[in-house]
Amino acid sequence: MSEIRLFVTTTEKQAEAVLDRMSEVFGEEDYAIGTTEVDEKRDIWEASIYMMMVDEESVGERLTEALSENFAHLPIEREVLPDIDWIAKSLEGLAPVRAGRFVVHGSHDRDKVKTGEIAIEIDAGQAFGTGHHGTTAGCLEVLATVARTRTVRNVLDLGTGSGVLAIAAWKLMHVPVLATDIDPIATRVAEENARVNGVVTGMTFATAPGFHSTAFSTNGPFDLIIANILARPLMKMAPQLVANLAPGGSVILSGILAEQRWKVLAHYNGQHLRHVRTIWRNGWVTIHLEK
Ligand SMILES: C[S@@+](CC[C@H](N)C(=O)[O-])C[C@H]1O[C@@H](n2cnc3c(N)ncnc32)[C@H](O)[C@@H]1O
């Protein structure tokens, strides 16, 4: 059965206000809600709620009612989230990607893994993260360095997508990993990918926008936090992210365009993190910071 996203498009400030209203009405129920940046320069954001098609009518009516007082001018839009097979088809045949000691490959390329490599099998699917994007590859490269040079007892992968980074961290360090995403489909795909990659224990999954879940206090604070999201939400989340970081812990940030890196660094320096290293891949930067 298809999954549906109902959303409104507005400014960041108003999207946050809509999100608060959605939390008041749907907060106790099992629907994922969240805001997403669409266009940073023009300040266009979406506030969304996700549900299965069977619940769409009742959620739609309650959402219309909830937004009627202060947000009636924002039309409620609808998206049917695409089926796995459709996306998988368009990405079939992708070649394996190598970063640090990792090789991320599809199931059709299992035989291309070389001795000594850490293989992560991810078939292109509904969640971001086949290793082909400069941000994912950048995170894998920095992750390998952090694992070699720092003591890491637990990891948070915020915005896990396909789960590729969480699986990489687990395979490399064999420590508990919390993998979260705002998108319930991603969380589900990540869990399935973890299973395919032989992760049997030690990995926890949660659907949550930002740090809005008890999973963070239950599993944290973390020695390593990886967040490959986008510059704007990363800047906004800086205080919460650092609050969930253990003393001496490392942060790997990505999803940042080269020209945005100074702003992001300024936000994290403001939270007393020290810049360790920045790497570039295809116009994207990945930043390693330390508490
Ligand atoms: C660029 S993808 C990264 C996926 C994977 N970690 C990787 O490196 O390939 C970003 C992911 O972050 C999730 N995301 C975006 N905003 C978020 C938020 N506020 N809280 C949690 N997850 C978020 C998206 O749903 C998406 O799966």
The ligand as an SDF file (V2000), in Angstrom:
LIG
                    3D

 27 29  0  0  0  0  0  0  0  0999 V2000
   21.5270   13.3080    2.2690 C   0  0  0  0  0  0  0  0  0  0  0  0
   20.5720   12.0460    3.0020 S   0  0  0  0  0  0  0  0  0  0  0  0
   21.8640   11.1420    3.8210 C   0  0  0  0  0  0  0  0  0  0  0  0
   21.6300    9.6500    3.8640 C   0  0  0  0  0  0  0  0  0  0  0  0
   22.8090    8.8540    4.3900 C   0  0  0  0  0  0  0  0  0  0  0  0
   23.1050    9.1780    5.7730 N   0  0  0  0  0  0  0  0  0  0  0  0
   24.0260    9.0920    3.5350 C   0  0  0  0  0  0  0  0  0  0  0  0
   24.9790    9.6950    4.0240 O   0  0  0  0  0  0  0  0  0  0  0  0
   24.0330    8.6690    2.3730 O   0  0  0  0  0  0  0  0  0  0  0  0
   19.7760   12.9370    4.2860 C   0  0  0  0  0  0  0  0  0  0  0  0
   18.7930   12.1430    5.0980 C   0  0  0  0  0  0  0  0  0  0  0  0
   18.4330   12.9600    6.2040 O   0  0  0  0  0  0  0  0  0  0  0  0
   17.0510   12.8550    6.4380 C   0  0  0  0  0  0  0  0  0  0  0  0
   16.6470   14.1070    7.1230 N   0  0  0  0  0  0  0  0  0  0  0  0
   16.4400   15.3330    6.5880 C   0  0  0  0  0  0  0  0  0  0  0  0
   16.1130   16.2160    7.5360 N   0  0  0  0  0  0  0  0  0  0  0  0
   16.1150   15.5500    8.7220 C   0  0  0  0  0  0  0  0  0  0  0  0
   15.8570   15.9020   10.0830 C   0  0  0  0  0  0  0  0  0  0  0  0
   15.5210   17.1370   10.4140 N   0  0  0  0  0  0  0  0  0  0  0  0
   15.9460   14.9490   11.0270 N   0  0  0  0  0  0  0  0  0  0  0  0
   16.2910   13.6810   10.7060 C   0  0  0  0  0  0  0  0  0  0  0  0
   16.5240   13.2860    9.4420 N   0  0  0  0  0  0  0  0  0  0  0  0
   16.4680   14.1930    8.4620 C   0  0  0  0  0  0  0  0  0  0  0  0
   16.4430   12.6620    5.0610 C   0  0  0  0  0  0  0  0  0  0  0  0
   15.1890   12.0220    5.1350 O   0  0  0  0  0  0  0  0  0  0  0  0
   17.5150   11.7990    4.3710 C   0  0  0  0  0  0  0  0  0  0  0  0
   17.2400   10.4220    4.4960 O   0  0  0  0  0  0  0  0  0  0  0  0
  1  2  1  0
  2  3  1  0
  2 10  1  0
  3  4  1  0
  4  5  1  0
  5  6  1  0
  5  7  1  0
  7  8  2  0
  7  9  1  0
 10 11  1  0
 11 12  1  0
 11 26  1  0
 12 13  1  0
 13 14  1  0
 13 24  1  0
 14 15  1  0
 14 23  1  0
 15 16  2  0
 16 17  1  0
 17 18  1  0
 17 23  2  0
 18 19  1  0
 18 20  2  0
 20 21  1  0
 21 22  2  0
 22 23  1  0
 24 25  1  0
 24 26  1  0
 26 27  1  0
M  CHG  2   2   1   9  -1
M  END
$$$$
